[in-house]
Amino acid sequence: MAPEKEDYKADQIQVLEGLEAVRKRPAMYIGSTGEAGLHHLVYEVVDNSVDEAMNGHCDTINVMLHSDGSCSVKDNGRGIPIDDHPQYNVPAVEIVMTKLHAGGKFDSDTYKVSGGLHGVGVSVVNALSTWATVEIHRDGGIYTQKYKIGNLDSKLERIGDSDDHGTTVRFMPDSSIFETIQFDFSTLRYRLRELAYLNAGITITISEEGGESETFQYAGGISEYVTYLNEGKTSLMNKPLFVSGEKDQIQVDAALQWTTAFRENIHTFTNNIATREGGTHLSGLKTALTRTINNAARKRKQLKDKDPALDGNDVREGLTAILSVKVPEPQFEGQTKTKLGNSEVKGIVDTIMTECLSDFFAENPTDSQIIISKCIQAFQAREAAKKARDLTRRKGILEGGGLPGKLADCQSKDPTVSEIFIVEGDSAGGTAKQGRDRATQAILPLRGKILNVEKSRIDKILANTEVMALITAMGCNITGVEEEEEFELDSARYHKLIIMTDADVDGAHIRTLLLTFLYRHMQGLIHAGYVYVAQPPLYKVTKGKKLEYAYDDVQLERITSEFGSGYSISRYKGLGEMNAEQLWETTMDPNQRTLLQVTIEDAELADKAFEELMGDDVQKRREFIEANATAVANLDI
């Protein structure tokens, strides 16, 4: 059990405002009222327990999905204070559960660092639940209190004696707020496993009442995380390099391991929050890596004095890394508020990483030689890629405006209303060009299957005609060519990129190849919500002059039952079988079409999915396909 601390009292709970707005605008507090928002409730309660763990007061967290649909989170922390708050003269737990922005996280003496929404957490969960209960073990007693729709339903009551300490919060999500109140075990387990990796030594269990249960506990922390991410890859080091240091109350932990892969795989976190858009901590890591490896390469004479320096992309090729920083007062910014903005963090990460990396390259000559050799190979490939790209650009400009010749552009120059359809083959491309709304819809037909970028270096990628056509049409560059010339979301020529392929095996393969490319080299488009998959119909059902389209077998069954008898069914094998009017009506008309938006709910999950689906390991690919074959109707990455 974690040691009980007696310095967490009611007078350390600060209150900033009430709960009134939460039920009116829940998405402001939890992101959405869909599945993501529902699961965010659990994360908020768990984050409170993890904050106790990060500050040395808790080592066990149990999440239970109960058979009545509720969820409980139990920890062995200090227990929420039960003495009266000096300002409000009610038990502190009541303030924490019913007042927005109430908690010990605003007091730097109570929590040095914390994740979550910095005090918003459990009161928002309470406000968005039909009922909630809290049970606290502390000060020798067991205390409980009940709530309804965020309001008090009973006074704090002592129901027994206890020598234990900790808090259990149980809540029932409000079905009038959420689109679904069904928790998904697998969704929760991924986040809880991630938290266990990020907080070495703590034990986190997730269970379904009367069902499955899984426990996560990693003594090796983020080093074990890197090992897990590199399963199936060939490593260039025996074990990950672990880096740890602290300066000015900012804790920096990192684990790094180079592999034979052609791309980097770096995940960054601040106070256990995934910073998917990076930030100052990632900048510090990149600076340290580039400088240190260049210095090591020159000291070892693997780079001669006359040789140009290695680029950041070169030194990170094949690198898998976890960077986790703990910052007392983090500032988040960016498209989705997942980018760390604290300027002081960059220099601190740079300093700590440079010292540890320099020692590693000095003390491990064999590993150093292999890693630096790979970086030099990456540099040579990138130089070839730049030449290929520049040649293509010059050629494009000579042939007219720098845009690919087969692009049928739209008339609008406003990217917010413009959309581009990436279409499989010239036949479907021709139909789409005839059927489109020329004002806002551009068509780019691709010939055949584009390159599998998962198994290709950047020089091969940029030598591929179809890939270059897509890059040029979008106008926002890609990651991985030059360090100073990164992806530029603001330069995107269209705010909707719609992949429109046939509903067959070849179409699915082309769609996956395109998504792999976008995920690896234009991921910013996905983060911004610009990437979609068109949903063409599978069937046309006719009876006399009546005609309806079915997009899946369920719709087909409904339509045929309504038609009764005497109908005929046509199965579309490809988009080319439709005329322009039908394609517009079923798949391209914004007023009638169905689009699937491509999202990245979990970057690590998406990364492993693409690696297993498109990488070299045949056995892993077979296992992935077998495990997911029945669930590909709606593929979110």
N, C-alpha and C positions, 0 to 999 in steps of 0.2 A: 504493500500500500504506500502511496505517496505520503510524505509527512504533512501533518495538519499544521496550518499556519493560523495564528490568532490575530493577524494584522489586517483582516478584511472585515470592516464594520460598516454599519449603516451610514455613518457620516462621510464615507468615501463614495457614496452613490450621488452622482450629480444629475439633475433633471433639466432638459433644455426645452421641451414642448410636449403637447398632448398628442393623442392618437387619432383625432377626428378625421384627418385627411387620408388615412391609410386605406379604409374601406372604399372611399370614393375613387381613389387613384392608386390601386394596388401595384400596377406595373411600375410606378415611379420608385417603389421600394424593393420589389423583388424581380423586376425585369419584364415579367409577362404573367398572364393568368393561364398559360398553357402548361404543358408538362414540365418545362424548364422552371417556371415559377413555383409550381407545386413542390418540386424537389429542392428548390432553394430554401423552402421552409425548414427542411431537415438540416441542410447545411448551416443555416443560421444558428440553430440550437447546438449542433455539433461544434461549430466554431467557438462558441462560448466555452465548451469543455476543452477544446484544443488550446484556447488561450490560457486556461488554467494549467494545462500541461506544459506549454511553452514557458510559463513562468514558474515551473517547478512544483506545482501543487497537485498534479493529477497524473496517473499513468494508465488508467483503464477507462474506456468509453464503450458502452453497449447501446446499439441501435436496434430497436425491435419494431417490426411491422406487425401490428396486432390484427387478429381475425375480424374485428369490427371496423377495420379501415383506418384506425388511428395509428400514430407512430409515437414511440417514446425514446428518449435519449437519456441514458443514465451515466453519471461519471462519479469518480471517487475524489473529486476536488474538495475545496474547503466548504462548499455549500453556500448558496446565496444568503447573505446576512438576514437574520429574522428580527433583530432589534429595531426599535422605532427610529425612523429617519428624523434627525433633529429639526428639519424645516417643515416636514409635513405631518409629523406625529402619527405616522402609520408604519407598519413593518416595512423594512427596506425591500423585501421580496415583492411586496404589493406594488411598489414604485417601479421596480425593474420590469414587472410583468404587464403593467398597465400604462406606463408613460413612455412616449417616444423619446429616443436619445437619452435614456436613463441607464446608467451603469458605471462600473468602476474603471472603464477603459479611458475616461477623460481625465483621470487622475494618474499622473505618471508614476506615482509611488505605488499604486495598486497593481497596474499592469505596465511593465516596461514596453512590451510590444503586444499587438493584438491583430487578428485578422477580422473576418466578418465585415459588417458595415459600421464598425466602431460605435456600438451601443444601440443601433437601430434594432438589431436582431430579434430577441425573443419577444419583445412587445408587439412587433409587427406580426410574428407568427401567431401570437395570441389574438390579435385583432382580426386575423383572417381565418380563424378557426371557430366552429360552432361551439366547441367547448375545449377547455384545457385544464390540466391539473399540474401542480408542482408539489413534489415531496422532497423535503430537505432533511438530511441527517447532519446535525452539528450541535455543539455545546451540550452533548449528552442526551439530546432528544430527537424525536421524529416529528416534523411539522408538515402540515399539508394545507393547501389552499386551492379553491376551484374558481373557474372563470367561465363566462359565457360571452361569446362575440367580443372578447377583449375587456369586458367589464367584470367587476368582482361578483362572484356568486356565493362566496362564503368567506367568513373571517379566517385568518390564520389560526390553525388549531394544532395543539400538541396532542399527538395520538399515541405516544409511547416513548420509551427510553431507547437510546442507542449509543454505542461507543464508536460507531462508524462516522464517516463524513462524506458528503457528496450531495448531488442534486439529480433528481429525475424529473424531466418535463415531458408530459404526454399531451398530445393535441389531436383534434379531429378537424382536418381542412374543411372549409365551408364550401359546399357544393354550389351555392348561389354565386360564389366568386370565381371558382376555378372551372375550366372546361372539362377537366377530369380530376377525380380525387383518388385515383388508383395509383399507388406508389409502385415503381418498377424496381425490383430487387437488383437487377444487373446495373441499372443507371447509378444507383446509390453505392453499390460495391466498388465501382471504379473510382469515385471521388474519395471514398473512405480508405481504399487501398493507397491512393495517392497521398493522403494525409499521413498514413502510417509510414510510408517511405520518407516523407519530409520531416517527420518527428521521430527520429530513431529511438527505439525502446518502448514507445507507448503501444498499448494493445487496444485495437479497435475491432469490435465484433458487430456484424450485422446478421440478424436472424428474422425469419418469418415464423410467426406463431404456428407451431405444428408443421413447419416446413423446413426449408434448407437454412443452413447457418454457415458463416465463414468468418474466420478470425485472421487479422493481419497484424504482424509484429515483426519488425525488421531491425535487428541489432545493428546491421550495416548501413541503415538509412539510405541516403541518396546514392551511395556507392552500389548498393544492391539494386537500386532503381535503374542505374545505368546498365548494370549486368543484365537485368530483365529486358530493357529496351534493345540490347544488342544480341538477344537470343537469335540464333540462325545466321548471324554475321560472322565474318572472320576478323578477329581482333588483331591489332598490331602491338598490343601490350598484354602482359599476363593478367593484370587486374586494373581497375580504374584508378586514376590518380585522385586522391581526396585532398581537398584544400579547405582549411578552416582558419579564420582569423577575425579579430574584432578591433574596431577603431572608432572612437567618438560615439560609443553606444550602438554602433551599427555592426551587426554580426553577418559575416560572409561565409557561406559554405558552398562548395562546388565539388562535383565529381566529373572527371573527363576520361574518355577512352576513345582512341582513334581506331577505325576499322578500314577494311578495303573498299567500303562503299564510296559512291561518287558524290554524296550530298551530306550536308551537315544536318544534325538532329539535336537542336538545343532547346531546352525547356527552361523558362525562368519563372521564379516565384518571389513574391514579396509578402512576408507574414502569412505564408501558406496560400496566398491568392495567386492563381495562375495569371501571369502578365503576358498574355498572348501576343500583344503588340510590342513587347520588349520594353525599352526605356533606358534610363541612365545606367542601371546595373549591367545590362547587356552591352552597352557601349563600352563600359569599363573592362568587361571581359574580352571583348573583341580587340580593344587597343592593346591589352596586355599580351594576348596571344600573338598578334602580328609582330609586335616589337620583340618579344622574347624569342620566337622561333627564327626571326631574321638574324638576331644576334647570335643564337646558337648555331645557325647554318653557316654564318661567316667565321665564327670561331673554329668550327670543325672543318672549314675549307670546302664544305659541300656547295657553298656559294662563293664564287670568286669576287674580288674587289670590283671588277668591271661589270659583274652581273647585276641586273636590276633587282630591286627588292621584291620579295614575295608579297602578294596582295592578301588581304583578309580572307577572301574567298578561297585562296590556295591553302592557307594554313588551317582552315576549318573544314576542308573536304574530308568526308568520312568521320568527322568528329561527332560523337554523341556526348552531350553534357547536360547536367542539371545544375542550375545556379539558383541558390536559395538565399535571399537576404532577409534579415529582420531589421526593420526600420521603425524607430519610436513613433514618428509622425509622417507616414507616407502620404505623398500627393500623387493622385492618379489622374491621367488625362488620356487623350486619344479617342479614336472612333467609338470604342465601347468601354471607355474608362478602365482599360486593362493595360495601361502603359505607365510605368513609373517615371515621375517627373522630378524627383528630388536631385538637384544638381550636385550636391555634395557626395552622393553615392558613387558617381562615376569614378572619381579619384580614389576613393577608398577601395573599391573593388579592384581597380587597376593596380594599386600599390600591393595589396595582399596577393593577388593572382600573379603579378610579376615576380615577387619574391619566391613563391612556391614553385612556379613553372621554371624559373631559372635554376633552382636547386635540382629539380627533376631532370632537366636536360644535362646538367653537369654531372649528376650522379648515375645516370642510366645511359651509357654510351651506345649500347646495342639498340635499345628502343628508340633513342634519339635519331640514330642513323636511318632506321626504317621509316620513322614518321617524317623526317625532313625530306627523304627521297620521294615519298608520296606527295609531299607539298610541292616539290619541284616539278614532278610529273603533272600535277594539277595546273601549275603555272604555265607549262608548255602547252597544255590543252587549251587553256584560257586565251593565250596569245593567238593560237590558231582560230579560236572562236571569234575573237575580235576582228581578225582579218576577214573571216567568212561573213560576219555581220556587216562590216564596212563595205565589202564588195557588193553584198545584196542591196545595201542602202543606196550606193552609187548607181547600181543598175536600175533600182526602183525609181530613183529620181530622173534618170535619163529616159525611162519609159513613161514618165508622167506622174508628177506630184508625190512620189514616194509611197503611194498606196498600192496594194497588190492589184494586178490587172483584173483578176476574176471577182473582185469585190464589187457588188452592186450597192453603192452607198445610198444613204437616205438623204433627203433634201435638207432636213433640219441640221443645224450646227450646234444645237443645244443638247449636250449629253444627257441632261436629266430627263428628256422625253424621247431620246433616241435608243433604239435597241438593235442588236445584231444577232441574226440567226446563223449558227454554225451548222451547215447542212451537209449530209453525207452524199457525195456524188453529184455529177453534173446534171443528171436527169431530175432528181428532186430539187436541185438548185434552180434549174430552169422553171419548174413549176412554182417554186416559192417566189421567184422573181416576178412571175406573172400575177401571183395572187396577193402579194404584199401591199401594205399601205406605204407607198413610196415616200411620203412625207417624213415618217419616223422609223421605218423598218429597213435595215440593211441586210443583205444576204451574202454570206461567204461560203461557197461550196468547197469542200475538201475532197481531194481525189484519193481514195483508198484510206488505209489506216495510217495515222500519224505514228511517229516514232514512240517506242516505249521509253520514256525519259527516266524511268526507275533504273534502267540498266545501261544508261548512256551518260558520257561526260558532256560538258557544256559545248565542246567543239562539235560533236556529232549532232547535238540538239539544234544548234544554230545553222548547221549545214542542211537541215531538213526543210524543204520548200514549203510544206504545209504548215509547219510550226512557225516559220518566218512570216508567212502570210497572216497568221493569227496575231502574232506579236505586232506586226506593222499596222494591221487594221485597228487594234485596240489603242495603240499609240502611247502606252504607259510604261514601256521597257519591262525588263524582267530582272529577278534577282539572280545573282551568281556569275555575272560577266565581269563587271568592274565594281570595286568597293564604293567608289564615289558616285557611281551611276546606278542607283537602286530603283526598284519599282516605284512609280509615281502615280498614285491613285488619282490625284487632281488632273492628270493628263488623259485619263480614260475618255475615249471618244463616245462611249456608250455606257449608260448606267444599267443596262440589261444585256447580259450575254446569255443567249438561249441556245442550248445544245439541242438540235432537232434531228434525231436519227431514227432509223427504222426500228420497229418493235420486234426485232429478231435477234439471234445470237450475235451476228456481225454488228448490228446496230448497238447492242449492249457493250460489245468489245470496244468499238470506236468511242462510245460515251465514256467508258472507263479510262481509256487512253487520254482523252481530253481532260477529264477530271484529274487524272494523275499529274498531267502537265500543269494545270492551273493550280493545284495544291502545292506542287513543288516550286513553281517559279513565278506564279502570279497570285499568291495566296491572299494578298490584300483585297483582290476582287471578291473573294468569298467572304472575308471578314466584313466587307462593306455591304454585303447582301446583294451583289450585282449578278450572281451566277444562278442560272435556272436551267431546268431540264423540261423540254416540251413534252406534252402527253398526247400524242396522236391516238386516234381511236383504233381499236383492234378489229372491230366488226362494223359492217353496215347492214342494218335490218330493213327490208322493204316489204310492204304489203300494199299492192295497188299503187296509189299515189303517196301513201304514207311512207316516211323515211326517218329512221332514227339511228344514231351512232352509239355504240357501246365501247366504253374505255376499259372494261374488264369483264370477267365472266359473270360477276354478280349483276352488273348492269344488263348484260346480255339476257340473263335469266328473267330479270324483271320485265324487259321490253318484250321478249317473246311470250311471256305469260299474259301481258296486256294485249298483244296482237292476237292471241288465241291460236288460230291455225291459218294456213295459206300464206305464210310469210316465207321470205328467202333470206339466207344469211351469206354475206360475203366477208371473207377473212382477208384483211389487208396484210400483205407480206411486206410492203414498203411504201414510203411516202410517194414514190413515183407512180403508184397505181391510182392516186387521186388526181383529179383535175385541179386547176388553180382555185376555182371557187370552193371546192370541197376542202382543200387544204386551209384556205383562209377561214372558212366557217368553223372547222373543227379544231384547228390547232394554232392559228395565228391571230385570230380576231380577239383583241384585248377584252371585249365585252362578253365573250363566250368561252374562251379557251381555259384550260387548266394548266398551270405551271407548278412544278415542284422547285422550291427554292433550296439551293444547296447551302448547308450550314456546317460549321465545325463546332459541335458541342464539346468535344473533347479532342484536343490536338494530338495527344498521345495515342488515343484509340485510332484516330484517322491515320496517323503515321504508320502504325503497325498494320492496319488494314491494307494500305497501299503497298507496303513492303511485302506482305504475305501474298497479295493478289498479283503483284506485278514484278516481284523480285526473282532471284535465282533459285530459291529453295523450293523445289518441286513438291516435296512432301508437305511443307507448310501451306503451299497454295492449294493442294488437294484437300487438306484439313479445313482450310478457310472456306472453300467452296462448299464442302459437305456440311459445315456448320451453319452456313448462311443461305443455302440454296432455297430454303422455304421462306426467306424473309427479304427478298429483293424487290418486292413491289414498291416499297418506299425506302430508298437508300439515302439516309442522311449521313454525311461524313463530318 
